């Protein structure tokens, strides 16, 4: 099990990788596969084996994107929790005890 700090760091790393490398590569691949699938469906609709393979490749791209976005979302949530805990720790003791009632 990862700590909040580790989750936040993984989220930051995932976001940096997504922005710089992974996102553009997946979008490019998705566009290429879609173009190939469209061309294949128009020119060789009887080649269902090729259509299935291209569809599976597109599903793999979607799953990779889903996992990356999940890591980024988990990291963002962990960062919020860390920030909230820091804010609570900075409160005076008298105010902190009121948080137990909310």
Secondary structure as GFF3:
##gff-version 3
##sequence-region A 1 102
A	DSSP	alpha_helix	4	17	.	.	.	ID=ss1
A	DSSP	pi_helix	18	22	.	.	.	ID=ss2
A	DSSP	alpha_helix	23	43	.	.	.	ID=ss3
A	DSSP	alpha_helix	48	90	.	.	.	ID=ss4
A	DSSP	alpha_helix	93	96	.	.	.	ID=ss5
A	DSSP	three_ten_helix	97	101	.	.	.	ID=ss6
###
